Amino acid sequence: MSDDELLTVAEVMARPKLGRSTVYDLIRSRRLPSITIGRCRRIPARALSDYITNEMEAAA
């Protein structure tokens, strides 16, 4: 996964095995940054890896 790659919500759901509503809740709460291109929501791969890293650090 390259840092500049843009992921769909479905791709984000598959990586950490999250549900669709959880991903949208993270986007809505601004804990997972995203952009809208037309009617499509895209999440930068770097944003997902940063979110996972932050959650792991908080849990430690």
C-alpha positions in Angstrom: 0.0 0.0 0.0 1.5 3.3 -1.1 1.1 6.4 1.1 -0.6 8.4 -1.8 -3.1 5.7 -2.6 -6.8 6.6 -2.1 -9.0 3.8 -0.7 -12.7 3.2 -1.0 -14.8 2.7 2.1 -15.1 -1.0 1.2 -11.3 -1.3 1.0 -10.9 0.4 4.4 -13.5 -1.9 5.8 -11.6 -5.0 4.6 -8.2 -4.1 6.0 -8.9 -3.9 9.7 -12.1 -5.9 9.3 -14.5 -3.0 10.3 -18.1 -2.6 9.5 -19.4 0.0 7.1 -21.1 2.1 9.8 -17.9 2.1 11.9 -15.9 3.5 9.0 -18.5 6.2 8.4 -18.6 7.0 12.1 -14.8 7.4 12.1 -15.1 9.7 9.1 -18.0 11.7 10.6 -16.1 12.2 13.9 -13.0 13.3 11.9 -10.9 10.6 13.4 -10.3 9.2 9.9 -9.7 11.9 7.3 -11.3 11.5 3.9 -12.1 13.4 0.8 -15.0 13.5 -1.6 -14.5 13.3 -5.3 -17.8 13.8 -7.0 -20.1 11.5 -5.1 -17.3 9.1 -4.1 -15.7 9.1 -0.6 -12.0 8.3 -0.6 -9.6 7.7 2.4 -5.9 8.3 2.0 -4.0 5.1 2.8 -1.7 7.2 5.0 -4.7 8.3 7.1 -5.8 4.7 7.7 -2.3 3.6 8.8 -2.0 6.8 11.0 -5.3 6.0 12.6 -4.3 2.4 13.3 -0.9 3.5 14.8 -2.6 6.1 17.0 -5.1 3.5 18.3 -2.3 1.1 19.1 -0.4 3.7 20.9 -3.4 4.7 22.9 -4.1 1.1 23.9 -0.6 0.5 25.1 
